[in-house]
């Protein structure tokens, strides 16, 4: 990590490197992209997280390394690139999901650019990634967190969006739209979940797979019942004696 030794006298600070687990993950994806055909084939069935998308990190160790690395990257960025106050990533960045997503991509892009064999990727990072990131950050943060973190301004609007009443209204509009398409096309059937087919006019639900399974189950039950209780056999035919007379039990 960048803090393992003193860098106070350096004109520019070295970019912080991720921890061991993250480096292993980056190696996985580098091999998946640049490895031999055999190496790439071996990795096809070995899923791995994507550190540039923090939500994909599935273990405590991976996420702890990620947060430590991003903290060091933010500190490094603010020291190396933030000359004006509008360019400083606020210290409350973990409270802003949009900044977490942006910083993870910014950090990975800088890591990749720094390991390139020429200056082209790093020049692109300076020319494209940094200005675009700062522009988006200024547009989203504005002056809300200059002195201290402020509560999410859009919290009330988001709460209204996820409310049951709001969802019901949106769902009603989508149903009306789907029904209108069904009426116009003379095909009121739409695909549902699990293979269901739903008739928007009658509400009837059909599922060919379930129907076939039910029919097969009924057939199997019928065969099992017939095996346990065979139908009565026909009575034996009457026999005749030498004189052509019928023999009877009397």
N, C-alpha and C positions, 0 to 999 in steps of 0.2 A: 504494500500500500504506500501511498505518497507520503504518509506521515511517519514512516519507519525511520527516516533520517532527516536531518535539518536541511531545509532548502531556502532558508531565509535570505541568503546572499545571492541566490540565483536571479538573473534578470527576468527569466520566465520560468514558471513552475512546470514540472513534468506532469503529464496527464496521468491521473490515478488509474491503476490497473485493477481489474476485478479480482475477486478471490478465486480459490482453487476450484470450487464447484462450478462457478460460472465459466471459468476458463475451459473446463471439461465440456460444458454444454456448447460453448462457442466452437470448440474443436470438433464436436459432433456435427454441427451444421456446416463447418468448413469442409469436412470430409464428405458430407452428403452432397455438397456442391462441386467440389474439386477433386475428390478421391477417384481411385480407379473404379472400374465397373464392379469388381468384386467387393470393394469396400462400400460402394454405394448400395449394392444389393444386400449386404449384411445389415445396413442401417435402415432398410425399408420398414422392417417390422419392429424397430426399436424407437418408440416415440420419445421425444425429448421436449423440454420446455423451450420457450423462446424468450430470452431475457429482454428483448426489445418490446415485448408485450408482457408486462409484469404479472398480469392475471393468470398467465399460463404456468407460473412457477408453483409447483405443487407440494414442496416439502418445506419444513421450517428452516432447514439450513440454507436452501436456495434463496428463500425470501429474505432471510437475515442478511446474507451476502449482498443481495440486490439492494436493500435499503442502505446498507453501509456504503456500497459503491456509489449509489446515486447521491448520497450525502456528500461524499468526497468530490464527486464530479461537480455538484452545484457550488461547493466552496471554491473549487478550482476555477470554474467558469466565472464566478463573480469577481475573483481576483484578477483573472487574465483578460476578460472581455467587457466587464461592466464599468465603463468610465462615467457614464451619466447615471443618475438614480433610476431613470426609466429602463435601464438595461439590467438592473439587479434582479435576480430571481429572488422573490421574497422568502424569508426564513420559514414562512408557514406553507411552503410548497406542498408538504404532504397532505395539507387540508384541502388541496385543489386537485381533484382527480384528473382534470384536463392537463394540468402541469405535470403530474406523474407520468401520464402517457407520453407527453411531449419530451420530457427530460430523458426518459428511457430510450427513446429513438435517437435523440440528439447524442446521448452518451455512446450508444452502439455505433452510430455513424462515425463519430470521432475516433473510436477505437479502431474501426476498420480502416479509416483513412490513415491513421497513424502507423499502421502495419503494412501499408502499400509499398510497392517497390519504386514508386516515383512520387512526385509532389502533386500530381493531378487530382487524386481524390481529396487530399487535404485542402487544396485550393478551392475545390467545389464546395467543401464543407464550409469554408470561410465565406464564399461568395453566395451560396444558396441556403444552406442549413441554418447558419447563425442568423442572418437577417430575417428569414421567414419565421424562425422560432421567436425572435424578439418582437416581430410585428404581431404575431398571434397572441403572445403573452400580453403585450400592451393593450390589444383590443379586448382581451378577456378580463384582465385584472384592473385596467384603468388606474384609478388612484385609490382603490378600495383598501389596500393593505400597505400603505406607505409607512404608517406609524405602528400599526399593530394589525393582527388578523381581524378581519370583519366577517360576520356571519354571511352565509351564502345569500346574496341578494335575490336569487331566483328560487329560494326554498319554497315560498308560498305557491308560486306558479307550478313548481314540480309536484308539490303535495296535491294541488288541485288536479293535475294531470293524472296522477296514479289513484285518485279516489274512485270508489265504486261507481258513483253517479256519473263521473266523466267517462269512465270506461263503458258504461252501459249506453251512453249516448253515441260514442264512437262505434261501438259494436252494432247498434241499431242501424246506423248509417251504412256500415259495410254490408249488413244483411240486406238492406233495401237495394243497394247497388247490385249485389249478387242475384237477388230475385229478379231485378229488372233485366239483367242479361239473360237469365233463364227464360223469362217470358218472351223476350224478343227472338231468341234462338229456338223456341219451341222445345227446349230441353231443360226441364226444371231440375234435373239431377246434377248434383255436384259431388265432388270427392271430399270425403271427410277423413278422419283419422283411422288408422288401422285397417284400411281397405273398405271402410264404410262408403256407401252411396246414399245420399240424402235427397229426398224429393222436397224441394222448397215449398211446394204447394200443399201437399198432403202431410208432410212431416214423416213419411214412410222412410225407413232405413233398411237398406239391403247390404249384405256382405256375402259375396260369393264364397269366400273361403270358409266363413262360419256356416253358411248354408250347406256346403259340401260336407263339412265336418259333422254337422247334425244329422244329415242324411246317412252318412257312413256309420255313425253311432247307432242310429235306429236300425239299420240293416244288421249290424253285428248283434244287437240285442235280440232281434227277431230270430236270427240263426241260432243263438245260444238257447233261446226258449224252445225252439223246435227240437234241438238236440236233447234237452232235458225231458221233454214230454212229446215223444213221437206220436204221430196220428195212429188211431186204432187200425189193426190189420183186418182184412176182409175175412169172413167165416170160411172154413174149408168147404170145398165143393162136395156134394153128396155122392156116395159111391153106390154101385149096383152089384147085385149078386149074379150067380150063374144063369138064373132064369130070366134075367133082365129085370127082376124085381128090385125095387129100391130097398136098401138095408137101412134100418132105423135103429134107434137105440132101444125100442120097445121089445 
